[in-house]
Amino acid sequence: MRQPPARDIRPTPGPRGGQIAPFYAMEVLKAANRRQAEGHDVLHLELGEPGGPPPPQAVAAAAAALAVESVRLGYTEALGSLSLRRRIAQHYRDSYGVAVDPARIAITTGSSAGFLLGFLAAFGDGARIGVSEPGYPAYRNIIAALGMTPVAVPTSHETRFQVTPALLTAAGSLDGLVIASPANPTGTMLTATEIAAIARWCAANGVRLVSDEVYHGITFGTAAATALAAAPDAIVVNSFSKYYAMTGWRVGWMIVPPDLVGAVERLSQNLYISAPTLSQIAAEAALDSTAFLNAKVAGYGRVRAQLLDILPQAGFDRLAPADGAFYIFADVSALTEDSTAFCARMLTETGVATTPGIDFDPARGKRFMRFAIAGPADHMVEAARRLRAWRR
Ligand SMILES: Cc1ncc(COP(=O)(O)O)c(C=O)c1O
């Protein structure tokens, strides 16, 4: 099937906040919670949240900080605690063999704040920023809320739902581009060679590259490559939410190109002052919790293998080739013409909550849905078994 052309998805003029699209996964969560409150049992495969606790070392570091009698936990510098920034620089040396000056590292309130700061620092009003479709909905919603223009670049199974230089050339003029590997909702990855080709295309076309690396660490074959290796001037956004399992601690980081460090620092000072201090302390300890965290990833891998076996038996046999993250993105066009109604019926009839594709692809999302599989292993497998029974 041929892909539709790229298109601008900027909302009509007017107060932008009121026009922002909902995050449908949160709407599904509301419906699922309502069912649960009514006494039905619900298996949650709608939200992209890691299962289980954060690393004990992180919790212990936070508890130790709170136990100090004179603890104040005041603001840190706007770019974050220097010891955490140095520890992250070491992480880049150890994990990727890339040298990063800690002065270029900004600690943020989750990667969500990183996107806001990065877009504001790098782009002006109306800037055209390419985003893969399907893709994480907050990219386009943040870009639009900032008065910039998200440009949807439709991708398909053919390119593993990732952008390519050819698709970007077809998208028309761009000022910026967001890539993600592993990606949400598909879990598909870009190889180092593919990232380098995209980085070369960006350099040749004056396009600033923004790389979302929040799912690094959660991979089931090859380790994810950082865009920094190929594009030293890229904005790289990362987080303690996913691999480090610290969603609610609201802490992430950004590698900022030297020309944007001042802008990011001034924006942080004004928008947030600083990321939560207690979370920064815990995050530093989380970076030393590799054994605990890799065991968690192995658990996601086991669930993924079981679901990749059971879901096709339930008719979900057109799945994106996920190599990372904790999602399974399914083309359900053979089962329904409207995945939103299908997911709603699935919730009512089986108690399995999932996310319809329109969250990630407003144009073609009715054909797709996403299973988020990072919850408790027994719940995930039970969900797949229920779907198999439901579809028989
Ligand atoms: C691809 C992607 N990027 C960024 C985020 C934002 O995460 P946080 O703000 O918790 O770092 C998410 C959350 O689901 C995501 O899936």
Ligand as a Chemical Component Dictionary entry (heavy atoms), coordinates in Angstrom:
data_LIG
# 
_chem_comp.id                   LIG 
_chem_comp.type                 NON-POLYMER 
_chem_comp.pdbx_formal_charge   0 
_chem_comp.three_letter_code    LIG 
# 
loop_
_chem_comp_atom.comp_id 
_chem_comp_atom.atom_id 
_chem_comp_atom.alt_atom_id 
_chem_comp_atom.type_symbol 
_chem_comp_atom.charge 
_chem_comp_atom.model_Cartn_x 
_chem_comp_atom.model_Cartn_y 
_chem_comp_atom.model_Cartn_z 
_chem_comp_atom.pdbx_ordinal 
LIG C1 C1 C 0 8.414  8.162  23.107 1  
LIG C2 C2 C 0 8.207  8.866  24.404 2  
LIG N1 N1 N 0 8.891  9.993  24.641 3  
LIG C3 C3 C 0 8.717  10.672 25.776 4  
LIG C4 C4 C 0 7.842  10.250 26.767 5  
LIG C5 C5 C 0 7.667  11.101 27.988 6  
LIG O1 O1 O 0 8.131  10.537 29.150 7  
LIG P1 P1 P 0 8.657  11.329 30.427 8  
LIG O2 O2 O 0 8.195  12.743 30.353 9  
LIG O3 O3 O 0 8.086  10.600 31.580 10 
LIG O4 O4 O 0 10.160 11.242 30.358 11 
LIG C6 C6 C 0 7.107  9.085  26.564 12 
LIG C7 C7 C 0 6.121  8.621  27.578 13 
LIG O5 O5 O 0 5.350  7.720  27.368 14 
LIG C8 C8 C 0 7.298  8.372  25.357 15 
LIG O6 O6 O 0 6.631  7.235  25.099 16 
# 
loop_
_chem_comp_bond.comp_id 
_chem_comp_bond.atom_id_1 
_chem_comp_bond.atom_id_2 
_chem_comp_bond.value_order 
_chem_comp_bond.pdbx_ordinal 
LIG C1 C2 SING 1  
LIG C2 N1 SING 2  
LIG C2 C8 DOUB 3  
LIG N1 C3 DOUB 4  
LIG C3 C4 SING 5  
LIG C4 C5 SING 6  
LIG C4 C6 DOUB 7  
LIG C5 O1 SING 8  
LIG O1 P1 SING 9  
LIG P1 O2 DOUB 10 
LIG P1 O3 SING 11 
LIG P1 O4 SING 12 
LIG C6 C7 SING 13 
LIG C6 C8 SING 14 
LIG C7 O5 DOUB 15 
LIG C8 O6 SING 16 
# 
